[in-house]
Amino acid sequence: MKYKPGEVSLAVKRLQHRHHRALNRVLAPLGLSLIQWDTLRHLDQHPDASLHDLAVLTFQTDQSFGSLATRMADRGLIERVPGPGRAVKHRLTEEGARLRAAGQHAVDEVFAASFSSLSSAQLDQLGDLLNIALSNDLGGGQAG
């Protein structure tokens, strides 16, 4: 075995950290952090998502995501609408949709540059291997 599981795990974490730094840097001119853009992305894919669903999708606690959602609503990026019972649903505003789309190009460029040294076949293989590793739910997996 060329790599120990801990070494591979650390390499994944380092790549993730590099992506986070680069994504925050390219999204800053839009006035967005990575977590804010990720929220807009998930709301685009899951309109009317609940606070809890968005917290899970963005790897936040319900409490921390609630604070983030309030700030984003105050900025006019998302709106909170009543749902059934006490539930609150979230939707993109026009400005939120515009910034999500504007950020997508910058995000795509970061990822393309990050994986540019891999061939298409290698990138597919990496994706397959990561999906296999992710299928081993360790009892606390979250959606991404």
Secondary structure, DSSP 8 states (H G I E B T S, - for coil): --S-HHHHHHHHHHHHHHHHHHHHHHHGGGT--HHHHHHHHHHHHSTTEEHHHHHHHTT--HHHHHHHHHHHHHTTSEEEEE-STT-EEEEE-HHHHHHHHHHHHHHHHHHHHHTTTS-HHHHHHHHHHHHHHHTS--S-----
